[in-house]
Amino acid sequence: MRGDRLRIRGFVNYGHTPTLVSAFLYFDVSFIAWVLVGALGVFIAQDFGLSATGKGFLVAVPILAGALLRVPIGIAADRSGAKRVGVVGMVLTALPLVLGWLDARSVGGLILVGILLGVAGASFAVALPLASRWYPPRLQGLVMGIAGAGNSGTVIAAFFAPRLAERVGRHGVFGLALIPLVATLLVYVLLARESPERLPVRPLAAYFNALKSTDAWWFNLFYMFTFGGFVGLASYLPISFHDQYALSRAMAGNLTALCVLLGSFLRPVGGALADRFGGLRVDEAA
């Protein structure tokens, strides 16, 4: 109990709460945008008469683009500052939303939207270091869990996107997504701050040393199946529920939101447990 009180007191005394909140909101709105193609997958598939393969491919494009863009965007955050890269990331995320709103009337156009939405999926590499660098090592798991709980954007997209699409059409949903994005950008610019203890800038060649770490590859594999599975299922479940169980588009979104809810809001719990017992032990238990 005393250790818990010290940990909570340390969390309050250290760090920069406005930056932590800004990182969470940035992550949250980025996830809304990143999984929007999947959340609207039933509407898109019906518009274009897509096969099962076509549906899966279209949903996979933003996920794969986000995974590939995390490395260069993470390096950019190290070298130019996470706050600055986050601002650029949200501005760039607005581009596919505008394209999905005003155009994207072909499968090719939607594929382009999905590729560009990969920038939103790469927000992980910006939001987490922006928040965590304000806090001591003993609080890193909890802080990254709180910031990482922004993947609750998948819940928001799954629940609201089908309902909004039935009222304003799938194009309109992309346009409406600009509202929380712009609001978050304003909050982020005003409140987020870089940690005074920034890492020294390293030469680009130094980043390749991570490829020599066996642990890095094991963590990559673990992350691929855990978080990769989470995002993949969250994106494809609306289509699966609708096609396999003949559920309405809104009900498919409801069940998808329910499925991903715990995966989002248990992150701070997992982070706090990692701080207490160690990340490897918690991974093994999971």
HUKA-V772893 format. One record per pair of residues at least 24 apart in sequence whose ideal C-beta (glycine too) atoms are under 10 Angstrom apart, sorted by the first residue. I is the first residue (numbers start at 1). J is the second residue. If there is no record, write none. Layout:
i	j
I	J
I	J
//
This chain:
i	j
3	138
3	276
4	272
4	276
6	138
7	138
7	139
7	142
7	272
7	275
7	276
8	139
8	142
10	135
10	136
10	138
10	139
10	142
11	135
11	136
11	138
11	139
11	142
11	143
11	146
11	272
11	275
14	134
14	135
14	136
14	138
14	139
14	143
15	131
15	132
15	133
15	134
15	135
15	136
15	139
15	143
15	195
16	130
16	131
16	133
16	134
16	135
16	191
16	192
16	193
16	194
16	195
16	196
17	131
17	134
17	191
18	187
18	188
18	190
18	191
18	192
18	193
19	82
19	83
19	127
19	130
19	131
19	133
19	134
19	147
19	188
19	191
19	192
19	193
19	194
19	195
20	127
20	130
20	131
20	132
20	134
20	135
20	143
20	146
20	147
20	191
20	192
21	131
21	146
21	147
21	187
21	188
21	191
21	192
22	83
22	86
22	127
22	130
22	131
22	147
22	184
22	187
22	188
22	189
22	190
22	191
22	192
22	193
23	82
23	83
23	86
23	123
23	126
23	127
23	128
23	129
23	130
23	131
23	132
23	134
23	143
23	144
23	146
23	147
23	148
23	150
23	188
23	191
23	192
24	127
24	131
24	146
24	147
24	148
24	149
24	150
24	152
24	184
25	127
25	147
25	150
25	153
25	180
25	183
25	184
25	185
25	187
25	188
25	191
25	192
26	82
26	83
26	86
26	87
26	89
26	90
26	93
26	120
26	123
26	126
26	127
26	130
26	131
26	147
26	150
26	181
26	184
26	185
26	187
26	188
26	192
27	86
27	120
27	123
27	124
27	126
27	127
27	128
27	130
27	131
27	146
27	147
27	148
27	149
27	150
27	151
27	152
27	153
27	184
28	123
28	127
28	147
28	149
28	150
28	151
28	152
28	153
28	154
28	155
28	156
28	180
28	184
28	264
29	90
29	93
29	120
29	123
29	150
29	153
29	156
29	177
29	179
29	180
29	181
29	182
29	183
29	184
29	185
29	187
29	188
30	66
30	86
30	89
30	90
30	93
30	117
30	119
30	120
30	121
30	122
30	123
30	124
30	126
30	127
30	150
30	151
30	153
30	181
30	184
31	66
31	120
31	121
31	123
31	124
31	150
31	151
31	152
31	153
31	154
31	155
31	156
31	157
31	231
31	234
31	264
32	93
32	97
32	120
32	150
32	152
32	153
32	154
32	155
32	156
32	157
32	158
32	160
32	161
32	177
32	180
32	181
32	184
33	62
33	90
33	93
33	94
33	96
33	97
33	100
33	113
33	116
33	117
33	119
33	120
33	121
33	123
33	153
33	157
33	174
33	177
33	178
33	180
33	181
34	62
34	63
34	65
34	66
34	93
34	96
34	114
34	117
34	118
34	119
34	120
34	121
34	122
34	123
34	124
34	151
34	153
34	154
34	157
34	231
34	234
34	235
35	59
35	62
35	63
35	66
35	117
35	120
35	121
35	151
35	153
35	154
35	155
35	156
35	157
35	158
35	161
35	231
35	234
35	235
35	238
35	256
35	260
36	62
36	96
36	97
36	100
36	113
36	114
36	117
36	120
36	153
36	154
36	157
36	158
36	161
36	170
36	173
36	174
36	177
36	235
37	61
37	62
37	63
37	96
37	100
37	104
37	110
37	111
37	113
37	114
37	117
37	157
37	161
37	170
37	174
37	235
38	62
38	63
38	114
38	154
38	157
38	158
38	161
38	231
38	232
38	233
38	234
38	235
38	236
38	237
38	238
38	239
38	256
39	154
39	156
39	157
39	158
39	159
39	160
39	161
39	162
39	164
39	165
39	170
39	173
39	234
39	235
39	237
39	238
39	239
39	252
39	253
39	256
39	257
40	100
40	110
40	157
40	161
40	162
40	164
40	165
40	169
40	170
40	171
40	173
40	174
40	238
40	239
40	249
40	253
41	161
41	162
41	170
41	235
41	236
41	237
41	238
41	239
41	240
41	242
41	243
41	249
41	252
42	161
42	162
42	165
42	170
42	238
42	239
42	240
42	241
42	242
42	243
42	247
42	248
42	249
42	250
42	252
42	253
43	161
43	162
43	165
43	166
43	169
43	170
43	171
43	173
43	238
43	242
43	249
44	100
44	104
44	107
44	110
44	165
44	170
44	239
45	238
45	239
45	242
45	243
46	170
46	242
46	249
47	105
47	107
47	110
47	169
47	170
48	105
48	106
48	107
48	110
50	107
50	110
50	239
52	239
52	240
52	243
54	107
55	236
55	239
55	240
55	243
56	232
56	235
56	236
56	239
56	240
57	107
57	111
57	114
58	107
58	110
58	111
58	113
58	114
58	235
58	239
59	114
59	231
59	232
59	234
59	235
59	236
59	237
59	238
59	239
60	114
60	232
60	235
60	236
61	110
61	111
61	112
61	113
61	114
61	115
61	116
61	117
61	118
62	96
62	110
62	111
62	113
62	114
62	115
62	116
62	117
62	118
62	119
62	120
62	121
62	231
62	235
63	114
63	117
63	118
63	121
63	228
63	231
63	232
63	234
63	235
63	236
64	114
64	115
64	118
64	121
64	228
65	111
65	114
65	115
65	116
65	117
65	118
65	119
65	120
65	121
65	122
66	114
66	115
66	117
66	118
66	119
66	120
66	121
66	122
66	123
66	124
66	125
66	231
67	118
67	121
67	122
67	124
67	223
67	224
67	227
67	228
67	231
68	115
68	118
68	121
68	122
69	115
69	116
69	117
69	118
69	119
69	120
69	121
69	122
69	123
69	125
70	118
70	121
70	122
70	123
70	124
70	125
70	126
71	122
71	125
71	207
71	210
72	122
72	125
72	207
73	118
73	119
73	121
73	122
73	123
73	124
73	125
73	126
74	122
74	124
74	125
74	126
74	128
74	129
74	207
75	125
75	202
75	204
75	207
76	122
76	125
76	126
77	122
77	125
77	126
77	127
77	128
77	129
77	130
78	125
78	129
78	198
78	199
78	200
78	201
78	202
78	207
79	199
79	201
79	202
79	203
79	204
79	207
80	201
81	126
81	130
81	194
81	195
81	198
82	125
82	126
82	127
82	128
82	129
82	130
82	131
82	132
82	133
82	192
82	194
82	195
82	198
83	126
83	130
83	188
83	189
83	191
83	192
83	193
83	194
83	195
84	126
84	192
84	194
85	122
85	123
85	125
85	126
85	129
85	130
86	123
86	125
86	126
86	127
86	130
86	184
86	185
86	188
86	189
86	192
87	126
87	185
87	188
87	189
87	192
88	119
88	126
89	119
89	120
89	122
89	123
89	125
89	126
89	127
89	185
89	188
90	119
90	120
90	123
90	126
90	181
90	182
90	184
90	185
90	186
90	188
90	189
91	119
91	181
91	182
91	185
92	116
92	117
92	118
92	119
92	120
92	122
93	117
93	118
93	119
93	120
93	121
93	122
93	123
93	177
93	178
93	181
93	184
93	185
94	119
94	120
94	177
94	178
94	181
94	182
94	185
95	119
96	120
96	174
96	177
97	173
97	174
97	175
97	176
97	177
97	178
97	181
98	174
98	175
98	178
99	174
100	170
100	171
100	172
100	173
100	174
100	175
100	177
100	178
101	169
101	170
101	171
101	172
101	173
101	174
101	175
101	176
101	177
101	178
102	171
102	174
102	175
103	171
103	174
104	170
104	171
104	174
105	171
110	170
113	174
117	174
120	153
120	177
120	181
121	231
123	150
123	151
123	153
124	148
124	150
124	151
124	227
127	188
127	192
129	195
129	198
129	199
130	188
130	192
130	193
130	194
130	195
131	192
131	195
132	195
132	271
133	194
133	195
133	196
133	197
133	198
133	199
134	193
134	194
134	195
134	196
134	197
135	195
137	275
138	275
138	276
139	271
139	272
139	275
140	271
140	274
140	275
140	279
141	267
141	268
141	269
141	270
141	271
141	272
141	273
141	274
141	275
141	276
141	277
141	278
141	279
141	282
142	267
142	268
142	269
142	270
142	271
142	272
142	273
142	274
142	275
142	276
143	268
143	271
143	272
143	275
144	267
144	268
144	270
144	271
144	274
144	275
145	265
145	266
145	267
145	268
145	269
145	270
145	271
145	272
145	273
145	274
145	275
146	267
146	268
146	271
146	272
147	267
147	268
147	271
148	227
148	264
148	267
148	268
148	270
148	271
149	263
149	264
149	265
149	266
149	267
149	268
149	269
149	270
149	271
150	264
150	267
151	227
151	230
151	231
151	234
151	260
151	263
151	264
151	265
151	267
152	257
152	260
152	261
152	263
152	264
152	265
152	267
153	180
153	234
153	260
153	264
154	230
154	231
154	233
154	234
154	235
154	237
154	256
154	257
154	259
154	260
154	261
154	263
154	264
155	234
155	256
155	257
155	258
155	259
155	260
155	261
155	262
155	263
155	264
155	265
156	180
156	257
156	264
157	234
157	235
157	238
157	253
157	256
157	257
157	260
158	234
158	235
158	237
158	238
158	252
158	253
158	254
158	255
158	256
158	257
158	258
158	259
158	260
158	261
159	250
159	253
159	254
159	255
159	256
159	257
159	258
159	260
159	261
160	253
160	257
161	238
161	249
161	250
161	253
161	256
161	257
162	238
162	242
162	248
162	249
162	250
162	251
162	252
162	253
162	254
162	256
162	257
163	249
163	250
163	253
163	254
165	249
165	250
165	253
166	248
166	249
166	250
215	280
218	283
219	279
219	280
219	283
222	283
222	286
223	283
226	263
226	283
226	286
227	263
229	263
230	259
230	260
230	263
230	264
231	260
231	263
233	259
233	260
233	263
234	259
234	260
234	263
234	264
235	260
//
